[in-house]
């Protein structure tokens, strides 16, 4: 099934279209009032029956392209615009090749075919906006070179009216439309550079309130984006997707969800191994792939992806030092009680490296995590690490104080979680003991 047909299947928009098709429109009266011409009325009536569309369009496709563009450009009445947009939506699905008639209008007017459709995205009428969005994205999905400025206009519209909507039906249409556009590689940088679109898509996956199909479309969006090397390198760093996708795979009921998660992971590993493999190990993807490999899957691609990922993770894990594992965990922000945190030997061997390497970048990341983290386990582990670091590297106290760490651990002694209070107390005591030594 092609992208245009998928976009036409949205239940909310199809119900809306069905109601508009069934609503009588006084075309003759509008003609007498000068709102439409005699030729326009005759042309619309000639294709009012879907059975007749293919016959008429085989001869007059270009004329109907001009008709639709003309009415979208000049009509003011909502019922006329709604009907024309429904008609155009039907045409582009039912009449093979009609999109080429629309694209040929570019030679006559540089604003065509997109200008009149984009104009309707600003309508005060919700039905007009939604139908224009469907027509626009259907046409863009068929355009081998979709104009960047038109894609940007749609993305701006979508973040306001679709992506942030509480309606699962509108979220479904929005993400389905994104997948249709992302199948064109030239559109992917436009998506990647749009923070509102990326954050909104990730947020929908995190909340998972729109149902299985919305989740699936969101994963397909990430999969299509992950074919771009720039995206693969930055996706986890900017949006922390590795632990999110791992959790989705762990709880997935449907095979197609697991398949899409693994497909994203495969692309990330192939195109950006150094940026993603450490985060995957922290997210415990190796035991997850081992567990999933024991299941029976109907899709052979799942087994192939699992084998590939398991081999890559095992190879990378064998090469990692304890410090590499620790650094990956700190950089991910997902701290847990892994062995290094309580290891005297680890801190004796690595505290100076944490302080000096890359101008203390890892220590700064730990301090930032302590400031922003809300999960008690993460906060407790971060306090623990501050304590162990200062025991072995007291000269790092000044940097941590400048980063607000001393004030933060003192505040955390009032935390509602007992473990956090205990670890914060330990860190505070080390801070204070070094303060007395300086007197």
C-alpha positions in Angstrom: 0.0 0.0 0.0 1.4 3.4 -1.0 1.7 6.4 1.3 -1.2 8.3 -0.3 -3.5 5.4 0.4 -2.3 5.1 4.0 -3.0 8.8 4.6 -6.5 8.4 3.2 -7.2 5.7 5.7 -7.2 7.9 8.8 -10.6 7.1 10.3 -11.2 10.7 11.6 -10.5 12.3 8.2 -12.4 9.7 6.3 -15.5 10.2 8.5 -15.1 13.9 8.0 -14.8 13.4 4.2 -17.8 11.1 4.1 -20.0 13.7 5.8 -18.9 16.5 3.4 -19.5 14.3 0.4 -23.1 13.6 1.6 -23.8 17.3 2.2 -25.8 19.0 -0.6 -24.2 22.1 -2.0 -26.3 24.6 -4.0 -23.9 24.9 -6.9 -26.4 26.5 -9.2 -27.2 29.1 -6.6 -23.5 29.8 -6.1 -23.1 30.1 -9.9 -25.9 32.7 -10.1 -24.2 34.6 -7.2 -21.0 34.7 -9.2 -19.1 32.5 -6.7 -18.3 29.9 -9.3 -18.5 29.8 -13.0 -20.7 27.7 -15.2 -17.7 25.8 -16.4 -16.6 25.1 -12.9 -20.0 23.8 -11.8 -20.3 21.5 -14.8 -16.8 20.2 -14.2 -17.5 19.4 -10.6 -20.8 17.7 -11.4 -19.0 15.6 -14.0 -16.9 13.9 -11.4 -19.3 13.9 -8.5 -19.6 10.1 -9.0 -16.3 8.3 -8.2 -17.1 5.7 -10.9 -16.8 8.4 -13.5 -13.5 10.0 -12.3 -11.1 7.7 -14.1 -12.9 8.1 -17.4 -13.0 11.9 -17.2 -9.4 12.3 -15.9 -7.9 10.2 -18.6 -8.8 13.0 -20.9 -9.0 16.1 -18.7 -6.6 15.6 -15.8 -4.8 18.9 -16.4 -8.1 20.9 -16.6 -9.1 19.4 -13.2 -5.7 20.3 -11.7 -6.3 23.9 -12.8 -9.9 23.7 -11.5 -8.8 22.6 -8.0 -6.0 25.1 -7.8 -8.2 27.9 -9.0 -11.0 27.2 -6.5 -8.6 26.8 -3.6 -7.1 30.1 -4.5 -10.3 32.2 -4.9 -13.1 30.5 -3.0 -14.2 32.0 0.3 -17.1 29.9 1.4 -16.1 27.0 3.8 -18.5 24.5 2.2 -17.0 25.0 -1.3 -13.4 24.7 0.1 -14.2 21.6 2.1 -15.8 19.9 -0.9 -13.0 20.8 -3.3 -10.4 19.5 -0.8 -12.3 16.2 -0.4 -12.6 16.0 -4.2 -8.9 16.6 -4.5 -8.1 14.0 -1.9 -10.3 11.5 -3.8 -8.6 12.4 -7.1 -5.0 11.9 -5.9 -5.8 8.5 -4.4 -8.2 7.1 -7.1 -6.7 8.6 -10.3 -3.3 7.3 -11.0 -0.9 9.9 -12.3 -3.0 12.9 -11.5 -0.2 14.3 -9.3 1.8 14.7 -12.5 -0.9 17.0 -13.9 -0.5 19.1 -10.7 3.3 19.2 -10.9 3.1 20.3 -14.5 1.4 23.6 -13.4 4.8 24.7 -12.0 5.8 25.8 -15.4 2.9 28.1 -15.7 3.0 29.6 -12.2 5.8 29.2 -9.6 3.3 29.3 -6.8 1.6 26.1 -8.0 0.7 23.5 -7.0 1.5 24.1 -3.4 0.7 27.8 -2.7 -3.1 27.5 -2.7 -3.0 24.4 -0.5 -0.6 25.9 2.0 -2.8 28.9 2.2 -5.7 26.7 3.5 -3.5 25.5 6.5 -4.2 29.0 8.0 -8.0 28.7 7.7 -10.1 29.3 10.8 -12.2 26.2 9.8 -10.7 23.0 11.3 -12.1 20.7 8.6 -10.4 22.8 5.9 -7.1 22.8 7.7 -7.1 19.0 8.1 -8.2 18.3 4.6 -5.7 20.7 3.2 -3.0 19.0 5.3 -4.0 15.6 3.9 -3.9 16.8 0.3 -0.7 18.7 0.8 1.2 15.7 2.4 -0.2 13.3 -0.2 1.2 15.5 -3.0 4.5 16.1 -1.2 4.9 12.3 -0.8 4.6 11.9 -4.6 7.0 14.7 -5.4 10.5 13.4 -6.1 11.9 16.8 -5.1 9.6 18.2 -2.4 10.3 22.0 -1.8 12.0 22.5 1.5 10.0 25.7 2.3 6.7 23.8 1.7 7.8 20.9 4.0 8.8 23.5 6.6 5.4 25.2 6.3 3.7 21.9 6.9 5.9 21.0 9.9 5.1 24.4 11.5 1.4 23.7 11.0 1.6 20.2 12.3 3.4 21.0 15.6 0.6 23.4 16.5 -2.5 21.6 15.2 -1.6 17.9 15.1 1.5 16.7 17.0 0.5 18.4 20.3 -3.2 17.5 20.0 -4.6 15.2 22.7 -6.5 13.4 20.0 -5.0 10.0 19.1 -6.6 10.2 15.6 -4.8 13.5 14.9 -1.5 12.2 16.3 -2.0 9.1 14.1 -2.5 11.3 11.0 0.4 13.5 11.9 3.0 10.8 12.4 1.7 8.9 9.3 2.1 12.0 7.3 5.7 12.4 8.6 6.5 8.8 7.5 5.2 9.6 4.0 7.5 12.6 3.8 10.5 11.0 5.4 10.6 8.3 2.7 12.2 11.1 0.6 15.8 11.5 1.8 15.9 15.2 0.9 13.2 15.9 3.5 15.0 14.3 6.4 17.4 17.1 7.2 14.4 19.4 7.4 12.8 17.2 10.0 16.0 16.7 11.9 16.7 20.4 12.2 13.1 21.1 13.5 13.4 20.7 17.3 9.7 21.0 17.9 8.9 18.1 15.5 11.7 15.9 16.9 10.8 16.6 20.6 7.1 16.2 19.9 7.6 12.8 18.2 9.8 11.6 21.0 7.4 12.8 23.6 4.5 10.9 22.0 6.6 7.7 22.2 7.5 8.4 25.9 3.9 9.0 26.9 2.5 6.2 24.7 -1.1 7.4 25.2 -2.2 7.3 21.5 -2.4 3.5 21.0 -0.4 0.9 19.2 -0.6 2.5 15.7 0.5 5.9 16.9 3.5 4.3 18.6 4.3 2.3 15.4 4.2 5.5 13.2 6.5 7.2 15.7 9.0 4.4 15.5 8.8 4.4 11.7 9.7 8.1 11.7 12.8 7.4 13.8 13.7 4.5 11.6 13.6 6.5 8.4 15.5 9.4 10.0 18.2 6.9 11.2 19.3 6.2 7.7 21.0 9.6 7.7 24.5 9.6 9.3 24.1 13.0 11.0 20.9 11.8 12.6 22.4 8.5 13.7 25.3 10.3 15.4 23.2 12.8 17.2 19.9 11.0 17.9 20.7 9.5 21.3 22.8 12.4 22.4 20.1 14.9 21.8 17.0 12.9 22.6 18.2 10.0 24.8 16.4 7.4 22.6 18.3 4.3 23.4 16.9 3.6 26.8 13.4 4.7 25.5 13.5 2.3 22.6 14.9 -0.5 24.8 12.0 -0.1 27.2 9.5 -0.1 24.3 11.0 -3.4 23.0 10.8 -4.9 26.5 7.1 -4.2 26.9 6.0 -4.6 23.3 3.1 -6.9 22.6 3.1 -6.7 18.8 5.9 -8.1 16.7 5.9 -5.0 14.4 6.8 -2.8 17.3 9.8 -5.0 18.1 10.8 -5.1 14.5 10.9 -1.3 14.2 12.9 -0.8 17.4 15.5 -3.3 16.2 15.6 -1.7 12.8 16.4 1.7 14.4 19.1 0.1 16.6 20.7 -1.6 13.6 21.0 1.7 11.7 22.4 3.4 14.7 25.0 0.7 15.2 26.0 0.6 11.5 26.2 4.4 11.1 27.3 5.6 14.5 28.7 2.8 16.6 30.9 4.9 18.9 28.0 7.3 19.7 25.5 4.6 20.4 27.0 1.2 21.4 28.1 2.4 24.9 24.6 3.8 25.6 23.1 0.5 24.4 25.3 -1.4 26.9 24.2 1.0 29.7 20.6 0.4 28.7 21.3 -3.4 29.1 20.6 -4.1 25.5 22.8 -7.1 25.5 20.7 -9.2 27.9 17.6 -7.9 26.1 18.8 -9.1 22.7 19.7 -12.4 24.3 16.2 -12.7 25.8 14.5 -11.7 22.5 16.6 -14.2 20.5 15.1 -17.0 22.5 11.6 -16.2 21.1 10.1 -17.4 17.8 9.4 -14.6 15.3 7.4 -14.8 12.1 9.5 -12.0 10.5 13.0 -13.3 9.6 14.3 -9.7 9.7 13.9 -9.7 13.5 16.1 -12.7 13.9 18.7 -11.2 11.5 18.7 -7.8 13.4 19.0 -9.6 16.8 22.0 -11.6 15.6 23.7 -8.5 14.2 23.0 -6.4 17.4 24.0 -9.2 19.7 27.3 -9.7 17.9 28.1 -6.0 17.9 27.3 -5.6 21.5 29.3 -8.6 22.6 32.3 -7.5 20.6 32.1 -3.9 22.0 31.5 -5.2 25.6 34.7 -7.3 25.4 36.7 -4.3 24.4 35.3 -2.0 27.1 37.3 -1.3 30.2 35.6 -0.7 33.5 36.3 3.0 33.1 34.6 3.0 29.6 31.5 1.4 31.2 31.5 4.0 33.9 31.9 6.9 31.5 29.2 5.6 29.3 26.8 5.4 32.2 27.6 8.9 33.4 27.2 10.4 29.9 23.9 8.6 29.5 22.5 10.1 32.7 20.9 6.7 33.6 22.9 5.9 36.8 22.3 2.7 38.7 24.2 0.7 41.3 26.7 -0.9 38.9 29.9 -2.3 40.4 32.3 0.7 39.8 30.3 3.1 42.0 31.2 1.2 45.2 34.6 -0.1 44.2 37.5 1.3 46.2 39.9 0.1 43.6 38.0 1.8 40.8 38.1 5.2 42.5 41.7 4.9 43.5 42.6 4.1 39.9 40.3 6.5 38.1 39.5 9.6 40.2 42.4 11.6 38.8 41.4 10.6 35.3 37.8 11.7 35.9 39.2 15.1 37.2 41.8 15.8 34.5 40.6 14.1 31.3 38.9 16.6 28.8 39.1 19.3 31.4 37.0 17.4 33.8 34.1 16.8 31.3 32.9 13.6 33.0 32.9 15.3 36.4 31.0 18.2 35.0 28.4 15.8 33.6 28.1 14.1 36.9 27.5 17.4 38.6 24.9 18.4 36.0 23.1 15.1 36.5 23.0 15.7 40.2 21.3 19.1 39.6 18.6 17.9 37.2 17.9 14.3 38.0 14.7 13.4 39.8 14.8 9.6 40.0 15.9 8.7 43.6 18.3 6.0 42.3 20.0 8.3 39.9 20.3 11.1 42.6 21.6 8.6 45.2 24.2 7.1 42.9 25.4 10.6 41.9 25.8 11.6 45.6 27.7 8.4 46.2 30.1 9.2 43.3 30.7 12.7 44.5 31.7 11.3 47.9 34.1 8.7 46.5 35.6 11.2 44.1 36.4 13.7 46.8 37.9 11.1 49.0 40.5 10.3 46.3 40.8 13.7 44.7 40.2 16.5 47.3 41.6 19.1 44.9 38.4 18.6 42.8 36.4 20.2 45.6 36.7 23.7 44.2 35.4 22.7 40.8 32.4 20.9 42.3 31.7 23.9 44.5 31.7 26.2 41.5 29.3 23.8 39.8 26.9 24.1 42.8 27.4 20.5 43.9 28.1 21.2 47.5 24.9 23.3 47.9 23.0 20.6 46.0 24.1 17.6 48.2 23.3 19.7 51.4 19.8 20.3 50.0 19.4 16.6 49.3 19.8 15.8 53.0 16.1 16.8 53.2 15.1 14.5 50.3 12.0 12.3 51.0 13.9 9.2 49.9 15.9 7.6 52.8 18.7 6.3 50.5 19.2 9.7 48.9 19.4 11.3 52.3 22.0 8.8 53.4 24.2 9.3 50.3 23.8 13.1 50.4 24.9 13.0 54.0 28.0 11.0 53.1 28.9 13.5 50.3 28.3 16.5 52.6 30.5 15.0 55.3 33.4 14.7 52.8 32.9 18.2 51.5 32.9 19.5 55.1 35.9 17.4 56.2 38.0 18.9 53.4 36.8 22.4 54.4 38.2 22.0 57.9 41.5 20.8 56.5 41.8 24.0 54.5 41.5 26.2 57.7 
